[in-house]
C-alpha cells in the first residue's frame, strides 16, 4: 500500500504546485490535490506507532 500511496502523493503535490504557478489558477484542482495529499499522509501516519504506546500498555 505504501508503494502505491507515495507516488500518488508526489504527483498530487506536483500538480498543485504547477497549477499554482499558472497565471489563471484553478482553485478546485489545487484543493483536490491537497485533499489527496492529506489523505495519503493520514494513511501513512496511521501505521506509525505511538511514542507513548509502551506506557499505555503498562498502565492497563
PDB file of N, CA, C and O in Angstrom:
ATOM      1  N   UNK A   1       0.833  -1.196   0.000  1.00  0.00           N
ATOM      2  CA  UNK A   1       0.000   0.000   0.000  1.00  0.00           C
ATOM      3  C   UNK A   1       0.871   1.250   0.000  1.00  0.00           C
ATOM      4  O   UNK A   1       0.550   2.234  -0.668  1.00  0.00           O
ATOM      5  N   UNK A   2       1.985   1.214   0.757  1.00  0.00           N
ATOM      6  CA  UNK A   2       2.855   2.372   0.830  1.00  0.00           C
ATOM      7  C   UNK A   2       3.496   2.664  -0.531  1.00  0.00           C
ATOM      8  O   UNK A   2       3.714   3.822  -0.886  1.00  0.00           O
ATOM      9  N   UNK A   3       3.792   1.611  -1.283  1.00  0.00           N
ATOM     10  CA  UNK A   3       4.382   1.793  -2.605  1.00  0.00           C
ATOM     11  C   UNK A   3       3.415   2.454  -3.567  1.00  0.00           C
ATOM     12  O   UNK A   3       3.828   3.049  -4.563  1.00  0.00           O
ATOM     13  N   UNK A   4       2.144   2.350  -3.273  1.00  0.00           N
ATOM     14  CA  UNK A   4       1.112   2.939  -4.126  1.00  0.00           C
ATOM     15  C   UNK A   4       0.791   4.377  -3.693  1.00  0.00           C
ATOM     16  O   UNK A   4       0.530   5.230  -4.541  1.00  0.00           O
ATOM     17  N   UNK A   5       0.809   4.648  -2.395  1.00  0.00           N
ATOM     18  CA  UNK A   5       0.419   5.959  -1.885  1.00  0.00           C
ATOM     19  C   UNK A   5       1.465   7.044  -2.129  1.00  0.00           C
ATOM     20  O   UNK A   5       1.120   8.171  -2.485  1.00  0.00           O
ATOM     21  N   UNK A   6       2.723   6.713  -1.942  1.00  0.00           N
ATOM     22  CA  UNK A   6       3.774   7.740  -2.048  1.00  0.00           C
ATOM     23  C   UNK A   6       3.832   8.358  -3.440  1.00  0.00           C
ATOM     24  O   UNK A   6       3.877   9.584  -3.534  1.00  0.00           O
ATOM     25  N   UNK A   7       3.835   7.579  -4.540  1.00  0.00           N
ATOM     26  CA  UNK A   7       3.838   8.228  -5.864  1.00  0.00           C
ATOM     27  C   UNK A   7       2.594   9.066  -6.138  1.00  0.00           C
ATOM     28  O   UNK A   7       2.680  10.119  -6.769  1.00  0.00           O
ATOM     29  N   UNK A   8       1.436   8.600  -5.664  1.00  0.00           N
ATOM     30  CA  UNK A   8       0.210   9.382  -5.866  1.00  0.00           C
ATOM     31  C   UNK A   8       0.305  10.713  -5.122  1.00  0.00           C
ATOM     32  O   UNK A   8      -0.119  11.748  -5.637  1.00  0.00           O
ATOM     33  N   UNK A   9       0.861  10.685  -3.914  1.00  0.00           N
ATOM     34  CA  UNK A   9       1.010  11.918  -3.144  1.00  0.00           C
ATOM     35  C   UNK A   9       1.985  12.882  -3.823  1.00  0.00           C
ATOM     36  O   UNK A   9       1.747  14.089  -3.856  1.00  0.00           O
ATOM     37  N   UNK A  10       3.065  12.355  -4.354  1.00  0.00           N
ATOM     38  CA  UNK A  10       4.047  13.198  -5.045  1.00  0.00           C
ATOM     39  C   UNK A  10       3.429  13.826  -6.287  1.00  0.00           C
ATOM     40  O   UNK A  10       3.640  15.010  -6.549  1.00  0.00           O
ATOM     41  N   UNK A  11       2.672  13.054  -7.051  1.00  0.00           N
ATOM     42  CA  UNK A  11       2.017  13.581  -8.244  1.00  0.00           C
ATOM     43  C   UNK A  11       0.989  14.649  -7.871  1.00  0.00           C
ATOM     44  O   UNK A  11       0.884  15.670  -8.550  1.00  0.00           O
ATOM     45  N   UNK A  12       0.238  14.420  -6.806  1.00  0.00           N
ATOM     46  CA  UNK A  12      -0.780  15.387  -6.380  1.00  0.00           C
ATOM     47  C   UNK A  12      -0.142  16.713  -5.991  1.00  0.00           C
ATOM     48  O   UNK A  12      -0.650  17.771  -6.362  1.00  0.00           O
ATOM     49  N   UNK A  13       0.959  16.676  -5.251  1.00  0.00           N
ATOM     50  CA  UNK A  13       1.623  17.923  -4.843  1.00  0.00           C
ATOM     51  C   UNK A  13       2.259  18.611  -6.040  1.00  0.00           C
ATOM     52  O   UNK A  13       2.240  19.839  -6.127  1.00  0.00           O
ATOM     53  N   UNK A  14       2.824  17.837  -6.966  1.00  0.00           N
ATOM     54  CA  UNK A  14       3.396  18.444  -8.178  1.00  0.00           C
ATOM     55  C   UNK A  14       2.302  19.143  -8.986  1.00  0.00           C
ATOM     56  O   UNK A  14       2.519  20.241  -9.499  1.00  0.00           O
ATOM     57  N   UNK A  15       1.145  18.525  -9.100  1.00  0.00           N
ATOM     58  CA  UNK A  15       0.031  19.145  -9.818  1.00  0.00           C
ATOM     59  C   UNK A  15      -0.410  20.420  -9.112  1.00  0.00           C
ATOM     60  O   UNK A  15      -0.690  21.427  -9.763  1.00  0.00           O
ATOM     61  N   UNK A  16      -0.472  20.381  -7.774  1.00  0.00           N
ATOM     62  CA  UNK A  16      -0.882  21.575  -7.026  1.00  0.00           C
ATOM     63  C   UNK A  16       0.117  22.717  -7.219  1.00  0.00           C
ATOM     64  O   UNK A  16      -0.284  23.863  -7.423  1.00  0.00           O
ATOM     65  N   UNK A  17       1.417  22.409  -7.153  1.00  0.00           N
ATOM     66  CA  UNK A  17       2.426  23.458  -7.354  1.00  0.00           C
ATOM     67  C   UNK A  17       2.393  23.998  -8.785  1.00  0.00           C
ATOM     68  O   UNK A  17       2.521  25.203  -9.004  1.00  0.00           O
ATOM     69  N   UNK A  18       2.221  23.093  -9.759  1.00  0.00           N
ATOM     70  CA  UNK A  18       2.157  23.535 -11.152  1.00  0.00           C
ATOM     71  C   UNK A  18       0.935  24.420 -11.383  1.00  0.00           C
ATOM     72  O   UNK A  18       1.027  25.450 -12.051  1.00  0.00           O
ATOM     73  N   UNK A  19      -0.190  24.025 -10.838  1.00  0.00           N
ATOM     74  CA  UNK A  19      -1.419  24.788 -11.025  1.00  0.00           C
ATOM     75  C   UNK A  19      -1.320  26.153 -10.340  1.00  0.00           C
ATOM     76  O   UNK A  19      -1.876  27.137 -10.827  1.00  0.00           O
ATOM     77  N   UNK A  20      -0.614  26.208  -9.218  1.00  0.00           N
ATOM     78  CA  UNK A  20      -0.482  27.472  -8.506  1.00  0.00           C
ATOM     79  C   UNK A  20       0.455  28.433  -9.229  1.00  0.00           C
ATOM     80  O   UNK A  20       0.349  29.647  -9.054  1.00  0.00           O
ATOM     81  N   UNK A  21       1.362  27.910 -10.032  1.00  0.00           N
ATOM     82  CA  UNK A  21       2.303  28.773 -10.727  1.00  0.00           C
ATOM     83  C   UNK A  21       1.704  29.404 -11.992  1.00  0.00           C
ATOM     84  O   UNK A  21       2.283  30.333 -12.556  1.00  0.00           O
ATOM     85  N   UNK A  22       0.556  28.904 -12.433  1.00  0.00           N
ATOM     86  CA  UNK A  22      -0.092  29.456 -13.619  1.00  0.00           C
ATOM     87  C   UNK A  22      -0.684  30.833 -13.316  1.00  0.00           C
ATOM     88  O   UNK A  22      -1.040  31.120 -12.173  1.00  0.00           O
ATOM     89  N   UNK A  23      -0.788  31.674 -14.329  1.00  0.00           N
ATOM     90  CA  UNK A  23      -1.424  32.988 -14.097  1.00  0.00           C
ATOM     91  C   UNK A  23      -2.913  32.883 -13.786  1.00  0.00           C
ATOM     92  O   UNK A  23      -3.429  33.652 -12.975  1.00  0.00           O
ATOM     93  N   UNK A  24      -3.611  31.936 -14.422  1.00  0.00           N
ATOM     94  CA  UNK A  24      -5.034  31.738 -14.127  1.00  0.00           C
ATOM     95  C   UNK A  24      -5.190  30.415 -13.371  1.00  0.00           C
ATOM     96  O   UNK A  24      -5.293  29.346 -13.972  1.00  0.00           O
ATOM     97  N   UNK A  25      -5.205  30.516 -12.041  1.00  0.00           N
ATOM     98  CA  UNK A  25      -5.231  29.341 -11.172  1.00  0.00           C
ATOM     99  C   UNK A  25      -6.635  28.742 -11.101  1.00  0.00           C
ATOM    100  O   UNK A  25      -7.631  29.463 -11.039  1.00  0.00           O
ATOM    101  N   UNK A  26      -6.695  27.432 -11.110  1.00  0.00           N
ATOM    102  CA  UNK A  26      -7.952  26.738 -10.887  1.00  0.00           C
ATOM    103  C   UNK A  26      -7.940  26.232  -9.444  1.00  0.00           C
ATOM    104  O   UNK A  26      -7.234  25.280  -9.114  1.00  0.00           O
ATOM    105  N   UNK A  27      -8.721  26.875  -8.604  1.00  0.00           N
ATOM    106  CA  UNK A  27      -8.700  26.591  -7.174  1.00  0.00           C
ATOM    107  C   UNK A  27      -9.173  25.173  -6.888  1.00  0.00           C
ATOM    108  O   UNK A  27      -8.676  24.534  -5.961  1.00  0.00           O
ATOM    109  N   UNK A  28     -10.113  24.676  -7.662  1.00  0.00           N
ATOM    110  CA  UNK A  28     -10.651  23.344  -7.413  1.00  0.00           C
ATOM    111  C   UNK A  28      -9.603  22.256  -7.617  1.00  0.00           C
ATOM    112  O   UNK A  28      -9.576  21.282  -6.865  1.00  0.00           O
ATOM    113  N   UNK A  29      -8.750  22.401  -8.608  1.00  0.00           N
ATOM    114  CA  UNK A  29      -7.678  21.424  -8.833  1.00  0.00           C
ATOM    115  C   UNK A  29      -6.697  21.455  -7.674  1.00  0.00           C
ATOM    116  O   UNK A  29      -6.239  20.404  -7.226  1.00  0.00           O
ATOM    117  N   UNK A  30      -6.367  22.640  -7.182  1.00  0.00           N
ATOM    118  CA  UNK A  30      -5.445  22.768  -6.053  1.00  0.00           C
ATOM    119  C   UNK A  30      -6.049  22.124  -4.806  1.00  0.00           C
ATOM    120  O   UNK A  30      -5.351  21.420  -4.076  1.00  0.00           O
ATOM    121  N   UNK A  31      -7.324  22.353  -4.557  1.00  0.00           N
ATOM    122  CA  UNK A  31      -7.985  21.791  -3.378  1.00  0.00           C
ATOM    123  C   UNK A  31      -8.018  20.269  -3.461  1.00  0.00           C
ATOM    124  O   UNK A  31      -7.749  19.589  -2.471  1.00  0.00           O
ATOM    125  N   UNK A  32      -8.344  19.732  -4.629  1.00  0.00           N
ATOM    126  CA  UNK A  32      -8.394  18.278  -4.795  1.00  0.00           C
ATOM    127  C   UNK A  32      -7.016  17.669  -4.588  1.00  0.00           C
ATOM    128  O   UNK A  32      -6.895  16.620  -3.957  1.00  0.00           O
ATOM    129  N   UNK A  33      -5.972  18.313  -5.112  1.00  0.00           N
ATOM    130  CA  UNK A  33      -4.609  17.803  -4.945  1.00  0.00           C
ATOM    131  C   UNK A  33      -4.195  17.823  -3.477  1.00  0.00           C
ATOM    132  O   UNK A  33      -3.547  16.885  -3.011  1.00  0.00           O
ATOM    133  N   UNK A  34      -4.550  18.855  -2.753  1.00  0.00           N
ATOM    134  CA  UNK A  34      -4.194  18.936  -1.336  1.00  0.00           C
ATOM    135  C   UNK A  34      -4.964  17.900  -0.528  1.00  0.00           C
ATOM    136  O   UNK A  34      -4.410  17.308   0.397  1.00  0.00           O
ATOM    137  N   UNK A  35      -6.229  17.671  -0.860  1.00  0.00           N
ATOM    138  CA  UNK A  35      -7.016  16.653  -0.161  1.00  0.00           C
ATOM    139  C   UNK A  35      -6.424  15.265  -0.393  1.00  0.00           C
ATOM    140  O   UNK A  35      -6.348  14.464   0.539  1.00  0.00           O
ATOM    141  N   UNK A  36      -6.006  14.973  -1.615  1.00  0.00           N
ATOM    142  CA  UNK A  36      -5.368  13.683  -1.905  1.00  0.00           C
ATOM    143  C   UNK A  36      -4.084  13.538  -1.109  1.00  0.00           C
ATOM    144  O   UNK A  36      -3.813  12.471  -0.561  1.00  0.00           O
ATOM    145  N   UNK A  37      -3.289  14.603  -1.040  1.00  0.00           N
ATOM    146  CA  UNK A  37      -2.044  14.559  -0.278  1.00  0.00           C
ATOM    147  C   UNK A  37      -2.320  14.333   1.211  1.00  0.00           C
ATOM    148  O   UNK A  37      -1.655  13.514   1.845  1.00  0.00           O
ATOM    149  N   UNK A  38      -3.284  15.046   1.765  1.00  0.00           N
ATOM    150  CA  UNK A  38      -3.577  14.912   3.190  1.00  0.00           C
ATOM    151  C   UNK A  38      -4.152  13.526   3.506  1.00  0.00           C
ATOM    152  O   UNK A  38      -3.848  12.962   4.557  1.00  0.00           O
ATOM    153  N   UNK A  39      -4.967  12.977   2.623  1.00  0.00           N
ATOM    154  CA  UNK A  39      -5.492  11.632   2.808  1.00  0.00           C
ATOM    155  C   UNK A  39      -4.353  10.611   2.815  1.00  0.00           C
ATOM    156  O   UNK A  39      -4.339   9.693   3.636  1.00  0.00           O
ATOM    157  N   UNK A  40      -3.401  10.777   1.898  1.00  0.00           N
ATOM    158  CA  UNK A  40      -2.237   9.887   1.859  1.00  0.00           C
ATOM    159  C   UNK A  40      -1.388   9.998   3.110  1.00  0.00           C
ATOM    160  O   UNK A  40      -0.915   8.987   3.629  1.00  0.00           O
ATOM    161  N   UNK A  41      -1.187  11.219   3.605  1.00  0.00           N
ATOM    162  CA  UNK A  41      -0.416  11.402   4.838  1.00  0.00           C
ATOM    163  C   UNK A  41      -1.136  10.770   6.024  1.00  0.00           C
ATOM    164  O   UNK A  41      -0.496  10.194   6.904  1.00  0.00           O
ATOM    165  N   UNK A  42      -2.452  10.874   6.051  1.00  0.00           N
ATOM    166  CA  UNK A  42      -3.219  10.266   7.134  1.00  0.00           C
ATOM    167  C   UNK A  42      -3.051   8.750   7.117  1.00  0.00           C
ATOM    168  O   UNK A  42      -2.867   8.132   8.165  1.00  0.00           O
ATOM    169  N   UNK A  43      -3.115   8.153   5.932  1.00  0.00           N
ATOM    170  CA  UNK A  43      -2.966   6.702   5.813  1.00  0.00           C
ATOM    171  C   UNK A  43      -1.557   6.259   6.211  1.00  0.00           C
ATOM    172  O   UNK A  43      -1.395   5.240   6.882  1.00  0.00           O
ATOM    173  N   UNK A  44      -0.537   7.018   5.800  1.00  0.00           N
ATOM    174  CA  UNK A  44       0.833   6.642   6.133  1.00  0.00           C
ATOM    175  C   UNK A  44       1.133   6.842   7.614  1.00  0.00           C
ATOM    176  O   UNK A  44       1.835   6.026   8.212  1.00  0.00           O
ATOM    177  N   UNK A  45       0.621   7.897   8.210  1.00  0.00           N
ATOM    178  CA  UNK A  45       0.909   8.150   9.622  1.00  0.00           C
ATOM    179  C   UNK A  45       0.122   7.226  10.542  1.00  0.00           C
ATOM    180  O   UNK A  45       0.485   7.073  11.708  1.00  0.00           O
ATOM    181  N   UNK A  46      -0.933   6.616  10.052  1.00  0.00           N
ATOM    182  CA  UNK A  46      -1.692   5.672  10.875  1.00  0.00           C
ATOM    183  C   UNK A  46      -0.872   4.423  11.172  1.00  0.00           C
ATOM    184  O   UNK A  46      -1.110   3.751  12.176  1.00  0.00           O
ATOM    185  N   UNK A  47       0.076   4.110  10.322  1.00  0.00           N
ATOM    186  CA  UNK A  47       0.912   2.929  10.510  1.00  0.00           C
ATOM    187  C   UNK A  47       2.040   3.178  11.509  1.00  0.00           C
ATOM    188  O   UNK A  47       2.638   2.223  12.006  1.00  0.00           O
ATOM    189  N   UNK A  48       2.341   4.432  11.812  1.00  0.00           N
ATOM    190  CA  UNK A  48       3.422   4.776  12.724  1.00  0.00           C
ATOM    191  C   UNK A  48       2.969   4.525  14.163  1.00  0.00           C
ATOM    192  O   UNK A  48       1.915   5.010  14.574  1.00  0.00           O
ATOM    193  N   UNK A  49       3.762   3.766  14.933  1.00  0.00           N
ATOM    194  CA  UNK A  49       3.348   3.508  16.317  1.00  0.00           C
ATOM    195  C   UNK A  49       3.483   4.760  17.181  1.00  0.00           C
ATOM    196  O   UNK A  49       4.299   5.640  16.906  1.00  0.00           O
ATOM    197  N   UNK A  50       2.681   4.816  18.207  1.00  0.00           N
ATOM    198  CA  UNK A  50       2.700   5.957  19.115  1.00  0.00           C
ATOM    199  C   UNK A  50       3.977   5.950  19.943  1.00  0.00           C
ATOM    200  O   UNK A  50       4.521   4.889  20.250  1.00  0.00           O
ATOM    201  N   UNK A  51       4.449   7.130  20.300  1.00  0.00           N
ATOM    202  CA  UNK A  51       5.656   7.264  21.108  1.00  0.00           C
ATOM    203  C   UNK A  51       5.411   6.737  22.526  1.00  0.00           C
ATOM    204  O   UNK A  51       6.318   6.186  23.150  1.00  0.00           O
ATOM    205  N   UNK A  52       4.202   6.905  23.026  1.00  0.00           N
ATOM    206  CA  UNK A  52       3.867   6.500  24.386  1.00  0.00           C
ATOM    207  C   UNK A  52       3.111   5.186  24.435  1.00  0.00           C
ATOM    208  O   UNK A  52       2.402   4.919  25.406  1.00  0.00           O
ATOM    209  N   UNK A  53       3.246   4.376  23.425  1.00  0.00           N
ATOM    210  CA  UNK A  53       2.490   3.132  23.376  1.00  0.00           C
ATOM    211  C   UNK A  53       2.912   2.180  24.489  1.00  0.00           C
ATOM    212  O   UNK A  53       2.064   1.480  25.043  1.00  0.00           O
ATOM    213  N   UNK A  54       4.202   2.134  24.832  1.00  0.00           N
ATOM    214  CA  UNK A  54       4.667   1.259  25.902  1.00  0.00           C
ATOM    215  C   UNK A  54       4.062   1.674  27.227  1.00  0.00           C
ATOM    216  O   UNK A  54       3.651   0.816  28.008  1.00  0.00           O
ATOM    217  N   UNK A  55       3.998   2.971  27.501  1.00  0.00           N
ATOM    218  CA  UNK A  55       3.439   3.454  28.748  1.00  0.00           C
ATOM    219  C   UNK A  55       1.953   3.133  28.853  1.00  0.00           C
ATOM    220  O   UNK A  55       1.472   2.791  29.933  1.00  0.00           O
ATOM    221  N   UNK A  56       1.232   3.237  27.765  1.00  0.00           N
ATOM    222  CA  UNK A  56      -0.196   2.934  27.778  1.00  0.00           C
ATOM    223  C   UNK A  56      -0.436   1.452  28.036  1.00  0.00           C
ATOM    224  O   UNK A  56      -1.390   1.094  28.727  1.00  0.00           O
ATOM    225  N   UNK A  57       0.416   0.587  27.492  1.00  0.00           N
ATOM    226  CA  UNK A  57       0.265  -0.845  27.695  1.00  0.00           C
ATOM    227  C   UNK A  57       0.526  -1.234  29.157  1.00  0.00           C
ATOM    228  O   UNK A  57      -0.132  -2.129  29.687  1.00  0.00           O
ATOM    229  N   UNK A  58       1.473  -0.571  29.799  1.00  0.00           N
ATOM    230  CA  UNK A  58       1.797  -0.886  31.192  1.00  0.00           C
ATOM    231  C   UNK A  58       0.711  -0.409  32.145  1.00  0.00           C
ATOM    232  O   UNK A  58       0.482  -1.036  33.180  1.00  0.00           O
ATOM    233  N   UNK A  59       0.038   0.687  31.815  1.00  0.00           N
ATOM    234  CA  UNK A  59      -0.984   1.253  32.695  1.00  0.00           C
ATOM    235  C   UNK A  59      -2.292   0.474  32.674  1.00  0.00           C
ATOM    236  O   UNK A  59      -3.105   0.616  33.588  1.00  0.00           O
ATOM    237  N   UNK A  60      -2.504  -0.324  31.678  1.00  0.00           N
ATOM    238  CA  UNK A  60      -3.775  -1.035  31.542  1.00  0.00           C
ATOM    239  C   UNK A  60      -3.845  -2.217  32.438  1.00  0.00           C
ATOM    240  O   UNK A  60      -4.851  -2.927  32.446  1.00  0.00           O
TER     241      UNK A  60
END
